Amino acid sequence: MFYWLGNPSVFLAMVKLIEDRINVDHDTDIADVEVIIFVEDSVRFISSYLPQMYMLLIEQNRASIREALNEWGTKVRMRGRPKILLARSYDEAIELYNKYRQNVLGVITDLTFESPFGRDEAGSYLIDYIKKDNPECPVLLQTTSKDDGERIAKEKDADFIWKLASDHKHYLQDYFKTRYDFGPFSFKDPKTGEVLATVSRMKELQEQIKTIPIESFIYHVRKNEFSRWLRAQSLYQLASRMKPISIKADNSNAEEVRQFIYTTIKEYRRERSTGTIAEFKREAYDETLFFSRIGKGSLGGKGRGLAFIALEMKAAGIRKKYQGIRVSIPRTVVISTEMFDQFMELNGFKPSMFEDKTDDEILTIFIDGSLSEEFELDLKRILEVISVPISVRSSSLLEDSHFQPFAGVYQTSMIPNVGSDEKRLLDLEKAIKTVWASTYFSTAREYLKRTGHSQEEEKMAVILQQITGSDHEGLWFPNISGVARSLDYYPAGSRTAEDGIGMLAFGMGKTIVDEGDAFRFCPAKPKIPVSSINGRSSAQSMFYALERDMEFNPHNDIDNLVHVELQEAYKWPNSVRGIVSVMTPYGYMSENANDMGFKSLTFNGIIKYDMIPLAKIVDEVLKLGSRTMSEPVEIEFAVNMEHENWIDFTILQIRPISGTDRFEDVDISDEELEGSAIVCNHVMGNGKLEGIKDIICVKPEAFKRAEMVEMAVELEMLNKSLEESYVLVVSGRLGSSDNWLGIPCSWSQISKAMVIVETGLKDIQAEPSEGTHFFQNVTTLGCLYLSNNPQIGDGKLDFDSIMALEKVQETKHFVHVRSEGDLVIKADGLSGKAMVSLQ
C-alpha cells in the first residue's frame, strides 16, 4: 500500500519495487548484483522515501551506462543496478539480510517497527545484528526522534538522518555518493585528505592507478575502495577480482599490487570488448576495443562475418585454449553504410552520375568529395590509437552473403600510416573514399548485372583493420598469411572433402588470393603431405610486403604492396623461423633459419613439428564456422610470431562457400568421355549445362607468357561481343596478378563465360586458381571451373576438333568458334569428372 503525496514518481517506485522482488534471486546469483535493504513500516514514509531512493539509483545507473559498449550493454547495465528490498519488521529484515548478506550494499532502517524486542528501538537491535556480522556494512538510521537517533547512531557506528529534515533528499543523495560510492572516484592524500585526482570511468581509473602516489594507492586498497566503487558502477565481475587483493603490512608488495590492478583492469576491458560490437565513442576509444562501429547503418557482409566469428570464438573459448597465442580478429572499426549515405548526400552524389564514367573518373570525383566534421574527428581519434599500417576494406551489403558473395569485386586499400598527423589522416580519408568509389566501378556494375541486382540495392560499409605483422626495415608483413576452406574440392588418398584444405604463404596474403601460390596442408590431418594438382607443395619464390615509405596514391597503387624476392627475408631470421628449412653443406636438413646452406619454404616447423598449433586452430575455427553457419566456410587469416611474449593469430575474414548444396548425381559414361573434346579430372561445380554453342579457345601456337596482358584485353573484347554464355579455354591461372602465371583479367572481362577450362601447355603448367577471390566468384555464380593438363596425361583437350568448328572471330591469341548444335556439357562434382562434347 502506498500514499499519494503528489509525487508521480511513486508509480515508478511501485513498479520497480515489484520488479526487484521478482528479479533479485536471479540477478544476485548470475550477476552478483547488490542489494539495499530498506526497513520501514510507515506507509507515508515508504511512499515518500522509495521514489527518492529509486531516482538516485536511476541517476547513478545512467552514469554507469557510459561504460556500456553498445545498446545491449546499456540494457544489461540498467538491469544491473542495485535492488531495493522492503522489510516492514525485524524478522523480515533479518531474513533478507541473511539470504543476501554477500550482496548487501547497505541497510537503511527506521528506529521503530515490529520486533521480538518490542517496537521501541527495534532498529538499534537490527544495527547490532548487522554490525556484529559485518562491521563494514553501511547502515543509515532514520527516525523522527532526532536526539535518540543521533545518540544511537553514534553508539552503533551508523549514520543518521532526521526524517523531518527539510534537506532530507540532499542528505540522502550525499549519503549514496559517499557510502555507496556513487558518483566519481576521488583519489585522496591519506595524510591531508586532499583530493589528488577524480575519475568517473573505468579507463580513467586504470590510467590514474598507474601514476597516483603510492601512499594514496595503498590507502584506497586497504579500504577496499576500488572494489566498492567498481561494484557501484555495476562492474561486478571486475570488482570481484579486486576484492581479495591485499598489501603486506610493510608495503613491500605495493608496486606489485599496483601493476596487478592496472593489468587486471586493462585485461578486463580487453576481454569484455572481445566478441562485442562497441559503438564508437571518441572519448572511450582506446587499444582495448577490438571491434567498433561508426554509425547506425549496416556492417555489410564482411563486417557481419567478422562480428559473427568473433562472438562465436569467444563463446567457444578458443582463445583460452591456446596459451601464448592471441586468437582473435584484428583491431577493427567498421564504418557503417550510414556514413556512406551521409557522404553521398553531403556531396550530392547519385548512382546515375557514374553509369558512363570510367573507374578513374569515378575515383577522382569521390576523392574530391567532402567528409563531415564529426566523421573526421572520429578518424583522427582512430589514428591516435592505431599507429601501425591499416587495411581499408570493402564490406558491402551484398558482399560475402550466403548466396552470392562478391569476393574481390570491390577495392581494398592499404596505407602505411606514417608521417605527420595531417598526412596520415589524408591517406586514410583517400583510402575510405576509394573503397566507396569502387561501389560504382565497372567490375562491380557488371557483377551486379550478372547476379540480378540493381545499383540502388548496394551500399558500402568500410572496414578499417590493423594489419597483422611487423616492421622489417620499412617493409611490413606477417610471417604467415593463409586461406582455408572447410570443404576440399580435390581430396586425395585418406583425406576426405570434409577434412578441408588450407593454403599458407609467407608475407601478405595477396600471394594466395590474387595469385594462388601457396603451401597446401590439410587442417584436420596436417601430418599427411598435400601436394598441388601438379605435384608440388609450394612454388613461392616471391612475397608481398607493404612498403611504408611509399606515398599512397590510389590512382596508381591502391595497396602500397611491393613484390620482394624471398631471399630478402632471410636477412631477418626471426621472420622465417619455422617457415624455411635449410639444406646444410653437410647434407642434412635443418629447421634453424640461422644455419648456413640452401633455404627453401617448407613450413616444416609450423605444420610438421607444431612450433605453433596452426593446423589445430584453423581446423577448430573452420568447424566452428561451418557448424554455426550451417554450410561450408572459407577463412582468411594472418600470423605474426615476432612479438616477444605472444603470437598473434588473427582471423581477417570468414565467408560461406555458396552453391555446395546444389550437388546431384550427374551420369557421365565412359563412351561420353571417349568422344569428348574436353575431359577434366579436376572439377569445381556440378550439373549439366544446356543451350551453349560458343567456345573461346586459346591458340596453343600463339601463346606467349610475355603477352598475358594483351590476352586479357582480347578476352574483354570477345566477352563484350557475345550475347550468350560460352565455354572459355585458357592456359595458365586465369585472374592471376602475376603475368607469368596466367592471364591477369578481372571477372568482368570474362563475365559471360559459364564454363572455364584451365589447361596446361608446354610452356606453362600453372595450378588451378583454388585460393583466389577470382575463383570464389566464378564458382559462386554457378559456373563450371575445370582443370586439366594433357601434357602430363591428366585429362584431354582436342584442339584440332575445336578449331574445326565454324569460326566466328579471331584475335592474335584466341579464336571464337560455334557449333551447329548445343554442346554437351556435364560436370560431376562428386566424382571430379567433367566433359565437353562437340557432338
C-alpha positions in Angstrom: 0.0 0.0 0.0 1.2 3.5 -0.9 0.0 7.0 -0.2 -0.5 9.6 -3.0 1.6 12.6 -1.8 1.5 14.5 -5.1 4.7 12.9 -6.5 4.2 10.9 -9.7 7.5 9.1 -9.1 5.6 6.9 -6.6 4.3 4.9 -9.5 7.8 4.2 -10.8 8.8 3.2 -7.2 5.8 0.8 -7.0 6.7 -0.9 -10.3 10.5 -1.1 -9.5 9.9 -2.5 -6.0 7.8 -5.4 -7.5 10.5 -5.9 -10.3 13.2 -6.1 -7.7 11.4 -8.7 -5.7 10.9 -10.8 -8.8 14.5 -10.4 -10.2 16.6 -10.3 -7.1 17.4 -14.1 -6.8 18.4 -14.4 -10.5 20.4 -11.2 -10.6 22.3 -11.8 -7.4 23.1 -15.4 -8.4 24.0 -14.8 -12.0 25.4 -11.2 -12.0 26.3 -10.7 -8.3 24.1 -7.6 -8.2 24.0 -5.7 -4.9 21.0 -5.2 -2.6 19.9 -2.3 -0.4 17.6 -3.4 2.4 15.0 -0.7 3.4 13.3 -1.3 6.7 10.2 0.8 7.3 6.6 0.1 8.3 5.1 3.6 7.8 3.1 3.7 4.5 3.6 7.5 4.4 7.4 7.4 4.7 7.6 4.4 2.3 5.7 6.4 -0.2 8.0 9.4 0.3 11.4 7.7 0.5 11.2 4.9 -2.0 10.7 7.3 -5.0 13.7 9.3 -3.8 15.9 6.2 -3.5 14.9 4.9 -6.9 15.6 8.2 -8.6 19.1 8.3 -7.0 19.7 4.7 -8.3 18.5 5.5 -11.8 20.7 8.6 -11.8 23.7 6.5 -10.8 22.7 3.9 -13.4 22.7 6.5 -16.1 26.2 7.5 -15.2 27.4 3.8 -15.2 25.8 3.3 -18.6 28.6 5.3 -20.1 30.8 2.2 -19.6 28.4 0.2 -21.9 29.9 -0.7 -25.2 26.6 -0.8 -27.1 22.8 -0.8 -26.7 22.8 -4.4 -25.4 25.4 -3.4 -22.8 23.2 -0.4 -21.8 20.2 -2.7 -21.2 22.3 -5.1 -19.2 23.6 -2.2 -17.0 20.1 -0.9 -16.5 19.2 -4.4 -15.2 22.4 -4.4 -13.1 21.5 -1.6 -10.8 21.3 -2.4 -7.0 17.9 -3.9 -6.0 15.9 -2.4 -3.2 14.1 -4.8 -0.9 11.5 -3.6 1.6 11.1 -5.1 5.0 8.4 -4.0 7.4 9.6 -5.9 10.5 12.7 -7.0 12.3 12.2 -10.7 11.4 11.7 -9.8 7.7 14.8 -7.6 7.7 16.9 -10.3 9.3 15.6 -12.9 6.8 16.5 -10.7 3.9 19.9 -9.8 5.3 20.9 -13.5 5.9 19.7 -14.5 2.5 21.6 -11.8 0.6 24.4 -11.0 3.0 27.1 -11.4 0.4 25.4 -8.9 -1.8 24.2 -6.3 0.7 25.4 -2.8 -0.3 23.8 -1.2 2.7 20.8 -1.1 5.1 18.5 1.9 5.6 16.3 1.4 8.7 13.8 3.2 10.9 14.1 3.1 14.6 10.7 1.7 15.5 8.9 -1.2 13.9 7.7 -4.7 14.9 10.3 -6.9 16.5 10.7 -9.6 19.2 12.1 -6.9 21.4 9.1 -4.6 21.0 8.7 -1.6 18.7 10.9 0.9 20.6 14.4 1.0 19.4 13.9 -2.2 17.2 16.3 -0.5 14.7 19.0 -0.5 17.4 18.8 -4.3 17.7 18.9 -4.6 14.0 22.1 -2.5 13.8 23.7 -4.6 16.4 23.0 -7.8 14.5 24.3 -6.4 11.2 27.4 -4.8 12.7 28.3 -7.9 14.6 28.2 -9.9 11.3 29.8 -7.2 9.1 31.3 -4.1 10.8 32.0 -2.6 7.4 28.3 -2.7 6.2 27.0 0.8 5.9 23.8 1.3 8.0 21.7 4.5 7.8 19.3 5.1 10.7 16.2 7.3 10.1 13.8 8.4 12.7 11.5 11.3 13.6 13.2 11.4 17.1 16.3 13.5 16.3 18.0 13.2 19.7 17.5 9.5 20.1 18.5 8.8 16.5 21.8 10.8 16.7 22.7 9.1 20.1 22.0 5.5 18.8 23.8 6.1 15.5 26.9 7.4 17.3 26.9 4.4 19.7 26.5 1.9 16.9 28.9 3.4 14.4 26.0 4.0 12.0 24.9 7.1 10.0 21.8 9.1 10.8 19.3 11.3 9.0 16.3 13.1 10.6 13.2 12.1 8.8 11.7 15.6 9.1 14.7 17.5 7.9 13.9 19.9 5.1 17.1 18.9 3.2 16.4 15.1 3.6 16.6 14.4 -0.1 20.0 16.2 -0.5 21.4 14.4 2.6 20.3 11.1 1.2 21.9 12.0 -2.2 25.2 12.8 -0.4 25.0 9.6 1.6 24.5 7.4 -1.5 27.6 9.1 -3.1 29.9 8.8 -0.1 28.8 5.5 1.5 27.7 3.6 -1.6 30.5 5.0 -3.8 28.0 6.5 -6.3 29.5 9.3 -8.4 33.1 9.8 -9.3 36.0 8.1 -7.5 38.4 10.5 -5.7 42.0 9.7 -5.0 43.0 11.3 -1.7 46.2 12.1 0.1 45.8 9.9 3.3 47.6 12.5 5.5 45.8 15.7 4.4 42.6 14.4 2.9 43.3 16.5 -0.2 41.7 15.2 -3.4 44.6 14.4 -5.8 42.5 13.2 -8.8 38.9 12.4 -9.7 37.8 9.8 -12.2 34.4 8.8 -13.4 35.2 6.0 -15.9 36.9 2.7 -15.7 39.5 3.8 -18.3 40.3 6.9 -16.2 40.7 4.7 -13.1 43.2 2.5 -14.9 45.3 5.4 -16.1 45.3 7.1 -12.6 46.3 3.9 -10.8 49.5 3.8 -12.8 50.6 7.3 -11.8 49.0 8.2 -8.5 51.3 8.5 -5.5 51.9 5.1 -3.9 50.7 6.3 -0.5 47.3 7.2 -1.9 47.1 3.9 -3.7 47.9 1.9 -0.5 45.3 3.9 1.4 42.5 3.0 -1.1 43.5 -0.6 -1.5 43.5 -1.2 2.3 40.0 0.3 2.5 38.8 -1.9 -0.4 37.6 1.2 -2.1 38.5 0.2 -5.7 36.3 -2.9 -5.5 33.4 -1.0 -3.8 33.5 1.8 -6.5 33.5 -0.7 -9.3 30.6 -2.6 -7.9 28.7 0.7 -7.7 29.3 1.1 -11.4 27.7 -2.3 -11.9 31.1 -3.8 -12.8 30.6 -6.7 -10.6 32.9 -9.2 -12.3 35.9 -6.8 -12.2 35.1 -5.8 -8.6 35.2 -9.4 -7.5 38.7 -9.8 -9.0 39.8 -6.8 -6.8 38.2 -7.8 -3.5 40.8 -10.4 -2.4 43.8 -8.2 -3.2 45.8 -7.0 -0.2 49.0 -5.2 0.5 51.5 -6.5 3.1 51.9 -4.7 6.4 55.4 -3.4 5.4 54.1 -2.2 2.0 56.8 -4.3 0.3 54.4 -5.6 -2.4 52.7 -2.3 -3.0 54.1 -1.6 -6.5 53.5 -5.2 -7.5 49.8 -4.9 -6.4 49.6 -1.6 -8.3 50.8 -3.3 -11.5 48.4 -6.2 -10.9 45.4 -4.0 -10.5 46.4 -1.9 -13.6 46.8 -5.0 -15.7 43.6 -6.5 -14.3 41.5 -3.5 -15.3 43.2 -3.4 -18.8 42.7 -7.1 -19.4 39.1 -6.9 -18.3 38.4 -4.1 -20.7 40.0 -6.0 -23.5 38.1 -9.2 -22.6 34.7 -7.6 -22.5 35.3 -6.0 -25.9 36.2 -9.3 -27.5 33.2 -10.6 -29.4 31.3 -7.4 -28.8 30.4 -4.7 -31.3 31.1 -1.5 -29.5 29.5 1.8 -30.6 32.4 4.1 -31.4 32.8 7.0 -28.9 35.8 9.2 -29.3 36.3 9.7 -25.5 36.2 5.9 -24.8 38.0 4.5 -27.8 41.4 3.0 -27.0 43.6 -0.1 -27.5 41.3 -2.4 -25.5 38.5 -2.1 -28.0 38.8 -4.7 -30.8 35.5 -4.2 -32.8 33.8 -0.8 -33.0 31.3 0.6 -35.4 30.7 4.2 -36.6 27.1 4.9 -37.5 23.8 3.1 -37.1 23.7 1.5 -40.6 24.6 -2.0 -41.7 28.0 -3.5 -41.1 28.0 -5.0 -44.6 28.9 -8.6 -45.5 32.5 -8.8 -44.3 31.6 -6.8 -41.2 28.8 -9.1 -40.2 31.1 -12.1 -40.8 33.8 -10.7 -38.5 31.4 -9.8 -35.8 29.9 -13.3 -36.0 33.1 -15.3 -35.8 34.4 -13.0 -33.0 31.3 -13.7 -31.0 31.4 -17.5 -31.7 35.1 -17.8 -30.9 34.5 -16.1 -27.6 31.6 -18.3 -26.7 33.6 -21.4 -27.7 36.5 -20.2 -25.5 39.0 -20.7 -28.3 41.4 -18.1 -27.2 41.7 -19.6 -23.7 42.7 -23.0 -25.2 45.9 -21.7 -26.7 48.2 -20.2 -24.1 50.5 -17.5 -25.5 48.5 -17.2 -28.8 46.0 -14.4 -29.2 43.4 -15.9 -31.5 41.1 -13.1 -32.4 40.1 -10.7 -35.1 42.5 -7.8 -35.7 41.6 -4.4 -34.2 38.7 -3.4 -36.4 36.5 -0.3 -36.9 33.5 -0.7 -39.2 32.3 2.5 -40.9 28.6 1.6 -41.4 26.5 2.2 -44.5 25.0 5.2 -42.8 28.3 7.1 -43.3 28.3 6.1 -47.0 24.7 7.5 -47.3 25.8 10.6 -45.4 28.8 11.1 -47.8 26.6 10.7 -50.9 24.0 13.1 -49.6 26.6 15.7 -48.4 28.2 15.8 -51.8 25.0 15.5 -53.9 26.1 12.2 -55.4 23.6 9.8 -57.1 24.3 6.4 -58.6 23.1 7.5 -62.0 26.0 10.0 -62.1 28.6 7.2 -62.5 27.0 5.0 -65.2 29.0 6.3 -68.1 32.2 7.2 -66.3 35.5 5.3 -66.2 36.8 3.9 -62.9 39.5 6.6 -62.8 36.9 9.4 -63.3 34.7 7.9 -60.5 37.7 7.7 -58.2 38.6 11.4 -58.8 35.0 12.5 -58.0 34.9 10.6 -54.8 38.3 11.7 -53.6 37.4 15.3 -54.2 34.2 14.8 -52.1 34.0 16.2 -48.5 33.5 14.4 -45.2 31.5 15.7 -42.3 33.5 17.3 -39.5 32.2 14.8 -36.9 33.4 11.9 -39.0 36.8 13.5 -39.5 37.1 13.8 -35.7 36.3 10.1 -35.4 39.1 9.2 -37.9 41.6 11.4 -36.0 40.8 9.5 -32.8 41.3 6.2 -34.5 44.7 7.3 -35.8 45.7 8.4 -32.2 45.2 4.7 -31.2 46.4 2.8 -34.2 49.9 3.6 -35.3 50.6 0.6 -37.5 49.6 0.1 -41.1 45.9 -0.1 -41.8 43.9 -2.1 -44.3 40.8 -0.3 -45.6 38.5 -3.0 -46.9 35.1 -3.1 -48.5 32.1 -4.5 -46.7 29.1 -4.0 -49.0 25.5 -5.1 -48.2 25.8 -8.0 -50.7 29.5 -8.9 -50.1 30.1 -12.3 -48.5 26.4 -13.1 -48.5 25.3 -16.7 -48.2 24.1 -16.8 -51.7 26.3 -14.7 -53.9 29.5 -13.5 -52.2 31.1 -10.6 -54.0 34.6 -11.8 -53.2 37.3 -9.5 -54.5 34.9 -7.3 -56.6 35.4 -4.2 -54.6 38.7 -2.4 -53.7 40.9 -2.9 -50.7 43.4 -0.2 -49.9 46.4 -0.4 -47.5 48.0 2.7 -46.0 51.4 2.7 -44.3 50.1 5.1 -41.6 53.4 7.0 -41.3 54.3 10.7 -41.5 52.6 13.7 -39.9 49.1 13.5 -38.4 47.8 15.5 -41.3 49.3 13.2 -43.9 48.1 10.1 -42.1 44.5 11.5 -41.9 44.6 12.5 -45.6 45.8 9.0 -46.6 43.0 7.3 -44.5 40.3 9.6 -46.0 41.5 8.8 -49.5 41.5 5.1 -48.8 38.0 5.2 -47.4 36.7 7.2 -50.4 38.5 4.8 -52.8 36.5 1.8 -51.3 33.3 3.8 -51.5 34.0 4.7 -55.1 34.5 1.1 -56.1 30.8 0.5 -55.5 30.3 2.1 -58.9 33.4 0.7 -60.7 32.9 -1.3 -63.9 33.6 -4.7 -62.3 31.0 -4.1 -59.6 28.4 -2.9 -62.1 29.0 -6.0 -64.3 28.8 -8.3 -61.3 25.5 -6.7 -60.1 24.1 -7.1 -63.5 25.1 -10.7 -63.7 23.7 -11.5 -60.3 20.3 -9.8 -60.9 20.9 -6.9 -58.5 20.4 -3.2 -59.1 22.8 -0.5 -58.2 20.3 1.0 -55.8 20.3 -2.2 -53.7 24.0 -1.9 -53.0 25.6 0.2 -50.2 29.1 0.2 -48.9 30.3 -0.1 -45.4 34.1 0.1 -44.9 36.3 -1.9 -42.5 39.4 -0.4 -41.0 41.7 -3.2 -39.8 45.1 -3.0 -38.1 47.3 -5.1 -40.4 48.9 -8.0 -38.6 52.6 -8.0 -39.0 55.9 -6.4 -38.0 58.3 -3.9 -39.5 61.4 -5.1 -41.3 63.5 -2.1 -42.4 60.4 -0.3 -43.8 58.7 -3.4 -45.1 55.6 -4.5 -43.1 54.3 -8.1 -43.4 53.1 -11.1 -41.3 55.1 -14.2 -41.0 52.2 -16.3 -42.4 49.1 -15.5 -44.4 46.6 -18.2 -45.0 43.3 -19.2 -46.7 41.4 -22.3 -45.6 38.2 -24.0 -46.5 36.2 -26.5 -44.6 35.5 -28.3 -47.9 38.2 -29.7 -50.1 37.1 -30.0 -53.7 40.2 -32.1 -54.6 40.8 -34.6 -51.8 43.2 -37.4 -52.3 44.4 -40.5 -50.5 43.0 -40.8 -47.0 41.8 -37.2 -47.0 38.1 -36.5 -47.3 36.3 -33.4 -48.6 35.2 -32.6 -45.1 38.8 -32.6 -43.8 39.2 -29.2 -45.5 42.1 -27.6 -47.3 44.5 -24.9 -46.2 46.9 -22.7 -48.1 49.8 -20.8 -46.5 52.2 -18.2 -47.8 55.0 -16.1 -46.4 54.2 -12.4 -46.3 51.0 -10.7 -47.2 48.0 -12.7 -48.4 47.9 -11.3 -51.9 50.2 -14.2 -52.8 47.3 -16.5 -52.3 44.2 -14.6 -53.0 45.4 -12.9 -56.2 48.0 -15.5 -57.5 47.2 -18.8 -55.8 50.8 -19.6 -55.0 50.6 -21.5 -51.7 51.9 -24.3 -49.4 48.9 -26.6 -49.1 48.0 -28.6 -46.0 45.0 -30.5 -44.5 43.8 -28.8 -41.3 42.3 -32.0 -40.0 45.2 -34.2 -41.0 48.3 -31.9 -41.1 50.8 -34.7 -41.0 49.6 -36.1 -44.3 51.6 -34.3 -47.2 49.3 -32.4 -49.5 50.6 -31.6 -53.0 49.0 -29.4 -55.6 47.4 -31.0 -58.6 50.6 -30.7 -60.4 52.5 -32.5 -57.7 54.2 -29.5 -56.0 53.6 -28.5 -52.4 54.7 -24.8 -52.7 56.1 -22.7 -55.5 56.5 -19.4 -53.7 59.7 -17.6 -54.6 58.5 -14.0 -54.0 56.4 -12.4 -51.3 54.4 -9.3 -50.8 55.1 -6.6 -48.2 53.7 -3.2 -47.6 56.3 -0.5 -48.2 56.0 2.1 -45.5 58.0 4.8 -47.2 55.8 4.7 -50.4 53.3 7.5 -51.0 49.7 6.4 -51.0 48.2 7.3 -54.4 45.1 5.2 -55.2 45.1 6.3 -58.8 48.5 4.5 -59.3 48.9 2.0 -56.5 45.9 1.1 -54.3 47.6 -1.1 -51.7 51.3 0.1 -51.5 52.4 -3.6 -51.8 55.7 -4.5 -53.3 56.9 -7.9 -54.7 60.1 -8.9 -52.9 62.4 -11.8 -53.6 62.1 -14.4 -50.9 65.8 -14.3 -50.4 65.5 -10.8 -49.0 63.6 -12.2 -46.0 66.5 -14.4 -45.0 68.3 -11.5 -43.5 65.6 -11.3 -40.9 65.9 -14.9 -39.4 63.0 -14.4 -36.9 60.7 -13.6 -39.8 61.2 -17.1 -41.4 61.5 -19.1 -38.2 59.6 -22.4 -38.5 58.8 -21.5 -42.1 62.0 -22.2 -44.0 64.2 -25.3 -43.9 68.0 -25.3 -44.6 69.9 -27.9 -46.6 73.3 -27.6 -44.9 76.7 -28.0 -46.6 76.9 -31.3 -44.6 74.0 -32.8 -46.4 71.3 -32.8 -43.7 68.1 -30.7 -43.4 67.9 -28.2 -40.6 64.9 -26.2 -39.4 67.1 -23.5 -37.9 66.8 -20.4 -40.2 70.2 -19.1 -38.9 72.1 -22.1 -40.3 74.1 -21.7 -43.5 73.0 -23.5 -46.6 70.3 -23.6 -49.2 67.0 -22.3 -47.8 63.6 -23.3 -49.0 60.0 -22.6 -48.0 58.6 -25.8 -46.3 56.6 -24.6 -43.2 58.0 -27.7 -41.5 58.4 -26.0 -38.1 54.7 -25.0 -38.2 53.0 -28.0 -39.8 55.3 -30.9 -39.2 56.8 -30.0 -35.8 54.0 -28.0 -34.3 56.0 -25.0 -33.3 52.6 -23.3 -33.1 49.3 -25.3 -33.3 48.3 -23.6 -36.5 46.6 -26.5 -38.2 44.6 -27.2 -35.0 43.4 -23.6 -34.6 42.5 -23.5 -38.3 40.6 -26.8 -38.1 38.7 -25.6 -35.0 37.7 -22.3 -36.5 36.6 -23.9 -39.7 34.5 -26.5 -37.9 33.0 -23.7 -35.6 32.2 -21.6 -38.6 30.6 -24.4 -40.6 28.6 -25.6 -37.6 27.2 -22.2 -36.8 26.7 -21.0 -40.4 25.2 -24.5 -41.3 27.3 -24.6 -44.5 31.0 -24.8 -45.6 33.1 -21.7 -45.0 36.3 -20.1 -46.1 38.5 -18.1 -43.8 41.5 -15.8 -44.3 44.0 -15.4 -41.5 47.4 -14.0 -40.7 50.0 -14.9 -38.1 52.7 -12.7 -36.5 55.3 -14.7 -34.5 57.7 -11.8 -33.8 56.3 -10.5 -30.5 58.4 -11.2 -27.5 55.8 -12.8 -25.3 52.9 -13.8 -27.6 51.8 -14.8 -31.1 49.0 -13.0 -33.0 46.7 -15.3 -34.9 44.1 -13.1 -36.5 41.0 -14.1 -38.4 40.7 -11.5 -41.2 37.6 -12.7 -42.8 35.0 -15.5 -42.9 32.6 -16.2 -45.7 30.2 -19.0 -46.6 31.0 -21.2 -49.6 27.8 -21.0 -51.6 26.4 -23.5 -54.0 27.6 -26.6 -52.3 24.1 -27.8 -51.7 23.3 -28.0 -55.4 25.4 -31.2 -56.0 23.5 -34.0 -57.5 24.4 -37.2 -59.4 25.4 -36.5 -63.0 25.9 -39.6 -65.1 28.9 -39.5 -67.4 29.6 -42.7 -69.3 33.0 -44.0 -70.5 31.7 -43.6 -74.0 30.9 -40.0 -73.5 34.3 -39.3 -72.1 35.9 -41.1 -75.1 34.0 -39.0 -77.6 34.5 -35.6 -75.8 36.8 -32.9 -77.0 37.5 -31.8 -73.4 37.8 -34.1 -70.4 38.8 -32.9 -66.9 39.6 -34.8 -63.7 39.5 -31.7 -61.5 36.1 -30.1 -61.2 34.6 -27.3 -59.3 30.8 -27.2 -59.9 28.1 -29.7 -60.7 25.4 -30.2 -63.3 24.5 -30.3 -66.9 24.5 -27.0 -68.9 22.4 -26.6 -71.9 22.0 -24.0 -74.7 25.7 -23.2 -75.1 27.2 -23.3 -78.6 30.1 -20.9 -78.4 33.7 -21.6 -77.4 36.5 -19.1 -77.0 39.7 -21.0 -77.1 43.4 -20.1 -76.7 45.6 -20.7 -79.7 48.4 -23.0 -78.4 50.8 -21.9 -81.1 50.3 -18.2 -80.4 50.5 -18.5 -76.6 53.4 -16.5 -75.1 53.9 -15.7 -71.4 55.2 -12.2 -72.2 51.9 -11.3 -73.9 49.5 -12.2 -71.0 48.3 -8.6 -70.5 47.5 -8.4 -74.2 45.5 -11.6 -73.9 43.3 -10.0 -71.1 42.4 -7.1 -73.4 41.4 -9.6 -76.2 39.3 -11.6 -73.8 37.4 -8.4 -72.7 36.7 -7.5 -76.3 35.5 -11.0 -77.2 33.4 -11.2 -74.0 31.6 -7.9 -74.9 30.9 -9.1 -78.4 28.9 -12.1 -77.2 25.3 -12.0 -76.1 25.1 -15.6 -74.9 27.1 -17.7 -72.5 30.2 -19.6 -73.7 33.0 -22.0 -72.9 36.3 -20.4 -72.2 39.5 -22.4 -72.7 42.7 -20.8 -71.5 46.2 -21.8 -70.3 47.7 -20.8 -67.0 46.0 -19.4 -64.0 43.1 -17.2 -65.0 42.8 -14.0 -63.0 46.4 -14.1 -61.6 48.1 -10.8 -60.8 51.4 -12.5 -61.9 51.6 -12.1 -65.6 53.9 -15.1 -65.9 51.5 -17.5 -64.2 48.3 -16.6 -66.1 46.1 -14.0 -67.8 45.6 -11.1 -65.4 42.0 -10.5 -66.3 39.3 -9.4 -63.9 36.0 -11.2 -63.5 34.1 -8.5 -65.5 36.3 -9.2 -68.6 35.0 -12.8 -68.8 31.6 -12.3 -67.2 29.6 -14.3 -69.7 31.7 -17.5 -69.5 29.7 -20.3 -67.9 32.4 -22.9 -68.3 36.1 -22.1 -67.7 38.8 -24.7 -68.6 42.3 -24.0 -67.4 44.7 -26.3 -69.3 48.5 -26.8 -69.3 50.6 -26.2 -72.3 54.3 -27.0 -73.0 55.5 -23.6 -71.6 53.0 -23.2 -68.7 51.5 -25.6 -66.3 50.2 -23.4 -63.5 47.9 -24.8 -60.8 44.2 -24.0 -60.6 43.0 -20.8 -59.1 41.8 -22.5 -55.9 42.8 -19.9 -53.4 41.7 -16.8 -55.2 38.9 -14.3 -55.0 38.5 -14.8 -58.7 37.9 -18.5 -58.1 35.4 -17.7 -55.4 33.2 -15.5 -57.6 33.3 -17.8 -60.6 32.2 -20.9 -58.7 29.5 -18.9 -56.7 27.8 -17.8 -59.9 27.2 -21.5 -60.9 30.0 -21.5 -63.5 31.8 -24.8 -64.0 35.5 -24.4 -63.3 37.5 -27.2 -64.8 41.2 -28.0 -64.9 43.3 -30.5 -66.9 46.9 -30.9 -68.1 47.2 -33.3 -71.1 50.9 -32.6 -71.1 51.3 -34.9 -68.2 48.5 -37.3 -69.1 45.9 -35.5 -66.9 42.6 -35.2 -68.9 42.1 -34.5 -72.6 41.9 -31.4 -74.8 41.3 -31.9 -78.5 42.4 -28.5 -80.0 42.0 -29.8 -83.6 38.4 -30.7 -83.2 37.6 -27.3 -81.5 39.4 -25.4 -84.3 37.5 -27.3 -86.9 34.2 -25.7 -85.8 32.7 -22.7 -87.5 35.0 -19.7 -86.9 33.1 -16.6 -85.7 36.0 -14.3 -85.0 39.7 -14.4 -84.2 42.3 -12.4 -82.4 46.0 -12.8 -82.1 45.8 -15.3 -79.2 42.2 -16.6 -79.3 39.6 -18.0 -81.7 35.9 -17.8 -81.2 34.1 -20.8 -82.7 30.5 -22.0 -82.7 28.9 -25.5 -83.1 25.8 -26.2 -85.0 24.0 -27.8 -82.1 24.2 -27.3 -78.3 27.4 -28.5 -76.7 27.1 -31.4 -74.3 28.5 -30.1 -71.0 28.5 -32.3 -67.9 30.2 -32.0 -64.6 30.0 -34.4 -61.7 31.4 -32.6 -58.7 31.1 -35.7 -56.5 33.4 -37.8 -58.7 35.5 -35.0 -60.0 34.8 -35.7 -63.7 33.7 -33.3 -66.4 33.3 -33.3 -70.2 32.5 -31.0 -73.1 31.4 -32.8 -76.2 31.1 -31.1 -79.6 28.5 -33.8 -80.8 
